């Protein structure tokens, strides 16, 4: 869910797909993402910030994207 949110913030349309039945494995989710000309909206950013603040985490994908992601976050205010 966090990875999909980060991709949405970066300007992607995302679909989270279960490709193997949950009865066989818990690691069964694939994220399909398509780059779009649309930009993110305040709601997605606010939801992401609330989630990471509540849990006190910094997802690895956020760290790897670094400044590019931080610039996207700064475009939106709560």
N, C-alpha and C positions, 0 to 999 in steps of 0.2 A: 504494500500500500504506500509506504514512504517512497519507494523508488518510482512508482507511477506518479505520485504527487510531484516529485522533483522534475520528472520529465515534462509534466504539464506546465510547471512553472517555467521551464526552459523553452516552451513553445511547441510541444508535441501533443498530439491526440493519442491517448493511451487506451488500450484494452487489456484487462487482466483476464487470462484464460486458463481454466483448469484443463490440462491436456491428458492427465492420467487420473483415473478414479481415485478418490481419497481413501478408498478401502485398500488400495495397493501401496500407496506411499503418501507421506505428508508433503513431500517436495514435488509438487505437481503443478506449479503455477508458472505461466509464461507471460511476459509483458510484451505486447506488440505495440510499437510506437511509430507514428507517422509524423514527420515534420509538417507543421502547418504555418500559414502566413499569419494566423491569429496569434495574439499575445495572450498571456495568462490574465486572469482577473483577480481582484482583491480577495474574493471568497476563497479561492484555492490557496493563496498565500497565507491568509489568516488561519485557515484550517491546518495547514502544514506547521505554522509557527506554534499554534496552540498545542498540537500533538507533541512536537519535540520539546517544548517548554515543560509540558506536563510530565513527560517521562525523563527529562533532563538528559537528552541524548543528542548526539551529532552524528547523523548517518554517514557511513563511509562514502557514499556517492556524493554527498555534499562536500566532503573534504577533497575528494578527487577532482571535482569540478572547480573548486577553489573560487577565484575572483569572478569567473564567468557567472557562476550561480549567485554569488553575493550581489553582483550588479542587478540581476533579475529580481532578487528579493528587495533591493533598495528602491526599485521602481514603484513599489506598492507600499502603502502605509496602512496600518490597522485603524 
